[in-house]
């Protein structure tokens, strides 16, 4: 009985990890020029971790790559106004000016 429960929890853990999307997935989508998927993935990451400057930077880069510079500027300014003061965000702001 214990083996069955442990196996069940292990399988659930493996599936939850495999379906979780990360910043790296968004960067891969961006690399392969799948802008919509990149933005969706990175928006989910930023929504779950709003102070993750690395994810915010790449979300802005996805907006820039898609031709939406004002959208990228809004992403970076929103993060900076929220108190996320990180070099990644300043580099992103430098890309749009």
C-alpha atoms as a printed R data frame, in Angstrom:
   type eleno elety resid chain resno      x      y       z
1  ATOM     1    CA   UNK     A     1  0.000  0.000   0.000
2  ATOM     2    CA   UNK     A     2  2.794  2.418   0.907
3  ATOM     3    CA   UNK     A     3  4.631  1.664  -2.331
4  ATOM     4    CA   UNK     A     4  1.504  2.476  -4.328
5  ATOM     5    CA   UNK     A     5  1.037  5.822  -2.599
6  ATOM     6    CA   UNK     A     6  4.706  6.765  -2.956
7  ATOM     7    CA   UNK     A     7  4.637  5.803  -6.641
8  ATOM     8    CA   UNK     A     8  1.479  7.840  -7.182
9  ATOM     9    CA   UNK     A     9  2.998 10.933  -5.580
10 ATOM    10    CA   UNK     A    10  6.197 10.493  -7.588
11 ATOM    11    CA   UNK     A    11  4.224 10.343 -10.839
12 ATOM    12    CA   UNK     A    12  2.190 13.414  -9.910
13 ATOM    13    CA   UNK     A    13  5.401 15.276  -9.104
14 ATOM    14    CA   UNK     A    14  6.974 14.328 -12.416
15 ATOM    15    CA   UNK     A    15  3.923 15.472 -14.385
16 ATOM    16    CA   UNK     A    16  3.680 18.790 -12.558
17 ATOM    17    CA   UNK     A    17  7.353 19.531 -13.243
18 ATOM    18    CA   UNK     A    18  7.049 18.599 -16.903
19 ATOM    19    CA   UNK     A    19  4.068 20.915 -17.442
20 ATOM    20    CA   UNK     A    20  5.528 23.869 -15.557
21 ATOM    21    CA   UNK     A    21  6.755 26.562 -17.877
22 ATOM    22    CA   UNK     A    22  9.889 28.465 -17.151
23 ATOM    23    CA   UNK     A    23 11.833 31.436 -18.370
24 ATOM    24    CA   UNK     A    24 14.075 29.083 -20.338
25 ATOM    25    CA   UNK     A    25 11.057 27.810 -22.277
26 ATOM    26    CA   UNK     A    26 10.142 31.379 -23.178
27 ATOM    27    CA   UNK     A    27 13.699 32.085 -24.318
28 ATOM    28    CA   UNK     A    28 13.605 28.967 -26.512
29 ATOM    29    CA   UNK     A    29 10.365 30.143 -28.104
30 ATOM    30    CA   UNK     A    30 11.945 33.537 -28.691
31 ATOM    31    CA   UNK     A    31 15.011 31.927 -30.263
32 ATOM    32    CA   UNK     A    32 12.808 29.957 -32.651
33 ATOM    33    CA   UNK     A    33 10.839 33.148 -33.454
34 ATOM    34    CA   UNK     A    34  7.604 31.915 -31.941
35 ATOM    35    CA   UNK     A    35  6.743 35.319 -30.507
36 ATOM    36    CA   UNK     A    36  3.193 34.580 -29.386
37 ATOM    37    CA   UNK     A    37  4.255 31.474 -27.471
38 ATOM    38    CA   UNK     A    38  7.247 33.294 -26.002
39 ATOM    39    CA   UNK     A    39  5.115 36.177 -24.741
40 ATOM    40    CA   UNK     A    40  2.440 33.864 -23.324
41 ATOM    41    CA   UNK     A    41  5.009 31.715 -21.517
42 ATOM    42    CA   UNK     A    42  6.954 34.653 -20.117
43 ATOM    43    CA   UNK     A    43  3.762 36.459 -19.058
44 ATOM    44    CA   UNK     A    44  2.782 33.373 -17.045
45 ATOM    45    CA   UNK     A    45  6.208 33.278 -15.400
46 ATOM    46    CA   UNK     A    46  6.085 36.984 -14.560
47 ATOM    47    CA   UNK     A    47  2.531 36.614 -13.220
48 ATOM    48    CA   UNK     A    48  3.661 33.826 -10.892
49 ATOM    49    CA   UNK     A    49  6.929 35.568  -9.913
50 ATOM    50    CA   UNK     A    50  6.446 39.329 -10.331
51 ATOM    51    CA   UNK     A    51  9.887 40.190  -8.924
52 ATOM    52    CA   UNK     A    52 11.866 37.884 -11.229
53 ATOM    53    CA   UNK     A    53 13.897 40.492 -13.121
54 ATOM    54    CA   UNK     A    54 15.347 37.904 -15.513
55 ATOM    55    CA   UNK     A    55 11.866 36.828 -16.657
56 ATOM    56    CA   UNK     A    56 10.724 40.456 -16.918
57 ATOM    57    CA   UNK     A    57 13.777 41.286 -19.053
58 ATOM    58    CA   UNK     A    58 13.029 38.466 -21.472
59 ATOM    59    CA   UNK     A    59  9.343 39.374 -21.605
60 ATOM    60    CA   UNK     A    60 10.384 42.853 -22.699
61 ATOM    61    CA   UNK     A    61 12.745 41.361 -25.261
62 ATOM    62    CA   UNK     A    62  9.877 39.264 -26.629
63 ATOM    63    CA   UNK     A    63  7.821 42.436 -27.048
64 ATOM    64    CA   UNK     A    64 10.739 44.137 -28.820
65 ATOM    65    CA   UNK     A    65 11.268 41.151 -31.128
66 ATOM    66    CA   UNK     A    66  7.566 41.252 -31.982
67 ATOM    67    CA   UNK     A    67  7.865 44.955 -32.880
68 ATOM    68    CA   UNK     A    68  5.976 46.247 -29.827
69 ATOM    69    CA   UNK     A    69  8.525 48.661 -28.336
70 ATOM    70    CA   UNK     A    70  5.885 50.627 -26.334
71 ATOM    71    CA   UNK     A    71  4.737 47.322 -24.804
72 ATOM    72    CA   UNK     A    72  8.295 46.494 -23.764
73 ATOM    73    CA   UNK     A    73  8.721 49.960 -22.287
74 ATOM    74    CA   UNK     A    74  5.519 49.507 -20.292
75 ATOM    75    CA   UNK     A    75  6.725 46.127 -18.961
76 ATOM    76    CA   UNK     A    76 10.061 47.562 -17.820
77 ATOM    77    CA   UNK     A    77  8.570 50.734 -16.334
78 ATOM    78    CA   UNK     A    78  5.910 48.789 -14.450
79 ATOM    79    CA   UNK     A    79  8.567 46.551 -12.891
80 ATOM    80    CA   UNK     A    80 10.801 49.486 -11.979
81 ATOM    81    CA   UNK     A    81  7.877 51.356 -10.414
82 ATOM    82    CA   UNK     A    82  6.976 48.233  -8.436
83 ATOM    83    CA   UNK     A    83 10.400 48.402  -6.808
84 ATOM    84    CA   UNK     A    84 12.250 45.737  -8.766
85 ATOM    85    CA   UNK     A    85 15.579 47.554  -9.133
86 ATOM    86    CA   UNK     A    86 17.779 45.106 -11.000
87 ATOM    87    CA   UNK     A    87 20.465 45.546 -13.673
88 ATOM    88    CA   UNK     A    88 18.482 43.317 -16.060
89 ATOM    89    CA   UNK     A    89 15.698 45.895 -16.132
90 ATOM    90    CA   UNK     A    90 18.079 48.781 -16.725
91 ATOM    91    CA   UNK     A    91 19.643 46.897 -19.627
92 ATOM    92    CA   UNK     A    92 16.153 46.327 -21.029
93 ATOM    93    CA   UNK     A    93 15.355 50.024 -20.693
94 ATOM    94    CA   UNK     A    94 18.582 50.754 -22.557
95 ATOM    95    CA   UNK     A    95 17.384 48.614 -25.463
96 ATOM    96    CA   UNK     A    96 14.276 50.720 -25.981
97 ATOM    97    CA   UNK     A    97 15.802 54.183 -25.748
